[in-house]
Amino acid sequence: MTGFVAVHTGAGNFLDETLYEHVCREACNQAINVLYAGGTALDACERAIVILENSTATNAGIGSNLNWNRQVECDACIMDGASLQFGACTNVTDVKNPISLARHLCERQSKLLSFGRIPPMVLVGQGASAYAREVGLQIVPAEHMISTNAAKKYDHYRSQIMQYEEINRAKLSPLDTVGAVCVDAEGSIVAGCSSGGLMLKLSGRVGQAATYGAGCWALMDENTSMSAASCTTGNGEYLMKTLFAKELVDDLIGCNCPITSQHLTYKKKLLESPFLSKQKAIHAGSLSIIYNTASGDGDLLWAHTTNSMCIGFMSTKQKKPKFVLSKLPQNLTCGTKPVINGHHFKLI
């Protein structure tokens, strides 16, 4: 199967570029191998995010940020643009790969349960864990989800909170939700994301990575031969209030210039949103694809208002993935304007 995949490790401050470059490249390679083997865009997107979740360098799966009670609580979601089905899980403590649970829920949307019951789109906490166990997903002891690095950060910042009223929020809350977007030559397109949420978040908090329209969105529009998908990262509450992933995709479909479209979406739908009128700094990032099934032309777009964002991407026509550490220009103030870049690709 011919296709294209892109991944990101979040939007924030990335001091050790090498760690994130390695995991981005590995995620792309693994996803492309899935496509080479005849897998679908859904298979490839899930595989890419599984690799990101398995890295303790990312805030997803094993190694996620710890909540106020020193626990891992993961969110994940995935959307299939061909079927328009969506699945998500939240407050998951013992499922090794939350994205696989989200994918399972996504696929089950088209099949009624016994007695005509509607299948769940989102599962939470113990119910999510029980479902994952029932369908054969890997369950691990909750303490195995805690990495040494996450525990050290928790102890450090929790002790600081006990001493001071305020902490440098950029250090406390790296906005490193991970995500992936994937499209095949026929236009089947998928987006997904996974996150451990904010460090020291309240137990039970739900982020954009488990919220319909906010964490990811994908759409295959047969009327226009266009497919688009987006996954987001950043302050989850802001992304949920603006349904930002959906807004990005809706604006990309039918646009004349993808870069201009992204600028306008960030400006009008996020930074100047009436829902966020009292916010002085809005930290967010996104990874998006727009693809024309008729011509085989596509554009990958990445954008962020944070200091930096790590991206990896690869097509089945490339020998190796490309990695980009995108940085906010020095003349821009973090949280007030986005930097937007892209990469053109062709699949047919």
Buried (B, 14 or more C-beta within 10 A) or exposed (E): BBBBBBBBBBBBBBEEEEBBBBBBBBBBBBBBEBBEEEBBBBBBBBBBBBBBBBBBBBBBBBBBBBBBEBBBBBBBBBBBBBBEBBBBBBBBBBBBBBBBBBBBBBBBBEEEEEEEEEBBBBBBBEBBBEBBEEEEBEBBEBEEBBBEEBBEBBEEBBEBEEEEEEBEEBBBBBBBBBBBBBBBBBBBBBBBBBBBBBBBBEEEBBBBBBBBBBBBBBBBBEEEEBBBBBBBBBBBBBBBBBBBBBBBBBBBBEBEEBBEBBBEBBEEBBBEBEBBEEBEBBBBBBBBBBBBBEEBBBBBBBBBBBBBBBBBBBBBEEEEBBBBEBBBEEEBEBBEBBBBBBBEBBBE
